[in-house]
Amino acid sequence: HAHVFIQEVPLFASNAFWWEFFLALMTGFWESLFFFSWIMVVVQEKFNKWSILNQVLVVAFIFLAFHIPNTILRFDPSIVVSELVLLFFFALGQALLFARSRNVYALMISQAIWGMLLLIHSR
């Protein structure tokens, strides 16, 4: 008969963690408003005869274009391409989620969680 002990994860007890999570939520909120509530809606209105796949691809590439400078400045050159590929697929997923649900809050929360996972993983 084994005993299981569950210990508190110090990460969640840290004020720094919650501050980073707050910043991740704010980033998710503003990026969701800009890229999906505005750019994606404009793309869908202007190119309404395009397939949803083409619309989503355009938005994902716009998202990627905005993130290229920060990625180049922030990461080692040896991993910039892989980071950009990861960002592209993230944007693609966010655009598909928005196209299906039209819910900015879902995007905001998923982006905040994604950002925190990357932050925790990269430390």
Phi, psi and chi 1 to 4 in degrees:
 res  aa     phi    psi   chi1   chi2   chi3   chi4
   1 HIS       -  108.7  177.5   44.9      -      -
   2 ALA   -92.9  145.0      -      -      -      -
   3 HIS   -98.3  137.2  -72.5   60.7      -      -
   4 VAL  -109.6  126.5  176.0      -      -      -
   5 PHE  -111.7  127.4  -65.5  100.1      -      -
   6 ILE  -106.9  124.0  -60.6  174.7      -      -
   7 GLN  -109.2  148.6  -67.1 -178.1  -29.4      -
   8 GLU   -64.5  137.7  176.9 -178.9   -1.6      -
   9 VAL   -81.5  117.9  176.7      -      -      -
  10 PRO   -58.8  -25.5  -16.7   23.8      -      -
  11 LEU   -56.9  -46.6 -177.9   66.5      -      -
  12 PHE   -74.9  -17.8  -61.5  116.8      -      -
  13 ALA   -84.5   -5.9      -      -      -      -
  14 SER   -86.4  133.4  164.0      -      -      -
  15 ASN   -63.2  -32.5  -72.6  -24.4      -      -
  16 ALA   -62.4  -38.3      -      -      -      -
  17 PHE   -60.6  -47.6  172.1   83.8      -      -
  18 TRP   -69.5  -31.8  -66.8  107.3      -      -
  19 TRP   -65.8  -44.4  175.3 -112.5      -      -
  20 GLU   -63.1  -38.9  -68.6  -71.1  -22.3      -
  21 PHE   -65.4  -41.0 -172.6   68.4      -      -
  22 PHE   -59.9  -45.8  171.7   74.8      -      -
  23 LEU   -62.8  -38.2  -67.5  176.8      -      -
  24 ALA   -64.8  -39.8      -      -      -      -
  25 LEU   -63.8  -41.8  -78.7  172.7      -      -
  26 MET   -66.5  -41.6  -68.2  -62.1   98.7      -
  27 THR   -62.0  -45.5  -58.7      -      -      -
  28 GLY   -60.5  -39.8      -      -      -      -
  29 PHE   -63.5  -52.7  174.8   74.9      -      -
  30 TRP   -69.2  -38.9  -69.7  111.4      -      -
  31 GLU   -68.3  -36.5  -75.3 -166.1   -1.0      -
  32 SER   -65.3  -42.0  -64.5      -      -      -
  33 LEU   -61.7  -47.2  -78.7  179.9      -      -
  34 PHE   -70.7  -55.1 -179.2   71.1      -      -
  35 PHE   -78.6  -31.1  -70.0  108.4      -      -
  36 PHE  -111.1  -46.8  -55.2  105.3      -      -
  37 SER   -72.8  -20.3  -68.9      -      -      -
  38 TRP  -112.5  -65.5 -175.3   53.7      -      -
  39 ILE   -61.8  -46.9  -70.6  177.6      -      -
  40 MET   -65.0  -40.1 -174.8  152.3  179.3      -
  41 VAL   -63.1  -41.8  169.1      -      -      -
  42 VAL   -63.6  -45.4  168.7      -      -      -
  43 VAL   -59.6  -43.1  166.0      -      -      -
  44 GLN   -67.0  -34.3  -71.8 -178.8  -39.4      -
  45 GLU   -74.6  -43.9  -72.7  175.6   -0.1      -
  46 LYS   -75.4  -31.7  -61.8  -68.6 -177.7 -166.8
  47 PHE  -121.0   50.2  -55.8  102.2      -      -
  48 ASN   -69.7  -12.2   57.2    3.8      -      -
  49 LYS   -88.5  -11.3  -64.7 -165.0 -174.3  -32.9
  50 TRP   -72.9  155.4  -74.7   10.7      -      -
  51 SER   -70.2  159.1   70.1      -      -      -
  52 ILE   -61.6  -33.3 -169.2   67.4      -      -
  53 LEU   -62.2  -45.4  177.6   61.5      -      -
  54 ASN   -63.9  -41.0  -72.2  -20.0      -      -
  55 GLN   -62.4  -45.2  -66.8  170.2  -11.0      -
  56 VAL   -65.2  -39.9  163.3      -      -      -
  57 LEU   -62.7  -42.4  -75.1  171.1      -      -
  58 VAL   -60.9  -46.4  166.0      -      -      -
  59 VAL   -64.1  -41.0  172.5      -      -      -
  60 ALA   -63.0  -39.9      -      -      -      -
  61 PHE   -69.3  -35.4  -82.8  114.6      -      -
  62 ILE   -65.0  -45.1  -68.1  170.0      -      -
  63 PHE   -55.7  -46.7 -177.5   92.7      -      -
  64 LEU   -63.0  -43.3 -174.6   64.4      -      -
  65 ALA   -59.1  -38.7      -      -      -      -
  66 PHE   -69.7  -26.6  -87.6   79.2      -      -
  67 HIS   -94.6   -9.7  -73.0   79.9      -      -
  68 ILE   -58.8  -50.4  -72.4  172.5      -      -
  69 PRO   -57.9  -45.4  -23.2   32.7      -      -
  70 ASN   -63.3  -39.3 -174.7   45.9      -      -
  71 THR   -64.9  -42.8  -56.1      -      -      -
  72 ILE   -64.8  -41.2  -69.4  171.0      -      -
  73 LEU   -73.7  -29.3  -67.5  172.0      -      -
  74 ARG   -92.4  -30.3 -164.7  167.5  159.6 -141.3
  75 PHE  -111.6  156.3  -66.3  102.4      -      -
  76 ASP   -60.2  138.0 -175.5   77.5      -      -
  77 PRO   -53.8  -28.3  -25.1   32.8      -      -
  78 SER   -69.2  -17.9   64.3      -      -      -
  79 ILE  -117.9    6.0   63.5  166.9      -      -
  80 VAL   -60.0  -44.7  165.3      -      -      -
  81 VAL   -62.7  -44.5  171.7      -      -      -
  82 SER   -65.5  -35.9   61.8      -      -      -
  83 GLU   -65.2  -40.4  -69.6  -66.4  -34.8      -
  84 LEU   -67.1  -38.2  -68.5  174.1      -      -
  85 VAL   -63.1  -44.5  168.7      -      -      -
  86 LEU   -60.3  -44.6 -170.6   62.3      -      -
  87 LEU   -62.2  -40.9  -91.3  171.6      -      -
  88 PHE   -61.2  -47.0  174.4   75.9      -      -
  89 PHE   -67.6  -33.5  -77.5  109.9      -      -
  90 PHE   -61.9  -47.8  173.1   73.4      -      -
  91 ALA   -62.4  -39.1      -      -      -      -
  92 LEU   -60.6  -45.6 -164.6   61.9      -      -
  93 GLY   -64.0  -42.4      -      -      -      -
  94 GLN   -63.2  -43.1  -68.5  -72.6   85.8      -
  95 ALA   -64.6  -40.9      -      -      -      -
  96 LEU   -64.8  -41.4  -74.5  168.3      -      -
  97 LEU   -61.8  -42.7 -180.0   60.2      -      -
  98 PHE   -68.0  -41.5 -176.3   76.7      -      -
  99 ALA   -60.1  -35.3      -      -      -      -
 100 ARG   -82.0  -42.2  179.7  162.3  169.8   82.0
 101 SER  -104.9  -25.2   70.1      -      -      -
 102 ARG    56.2   33.8  -69.3  -73.1 -149.3 -144.1
 103 ASN  -116.2  103.8 -173.7  -21.7      -      -
 104 VAL   -67.8  -32.2  172.4      -      -      -
 105 TYR   -63.3  -39.5  -62.2  109.0      -      -
 106 ALA   -62.4  -41.2      -      -      -      -
 107 LEU   -64.8  -43.4  -64.1 -179.5      -      -
 108 MET   -60.5  -47.0 -179.7 -179.1   83.4      -
 109 ILE   -68.7  -42.8  -68.2  168.2      -      -
 110 SER   -65.2  -36.8   68.1      -      -      -
 111 GLN   -68.6  -39.1 -177.0  166.5  -11.1      -
 112 ALA   -64.0  -44.0      -      -      -      -
 113 ILE   -65.5  -43.2  -67.8  169.0      -      -
 114 TRP   -60.1  -46.0  175.2 -106.8      -      -
 115 GLY   -61.4  -40.6      -      -      -      -
 116 MET   -69.0  -37.9  -68.6  -54.8  -67.0      -
 117 LEU   -62.2  -43.4  -73.4  171.5      -      -
 118 LEU   -65.9  -39.0  -70.0  178.0      -      -
 119 LEU   -63.2  -46.7  179.1   69.9      -      -
 120 ILE   -66.1  -42.3  -67.7  166.0      -      -
 121 HIS   -67.5  -33.4  177.8   68.0      -      -
 122 SER   -85.1   -5.6   65.7      -      -      -
 123 ARG   -89.0      -  -69.8 -159.4  177.4 -156.4
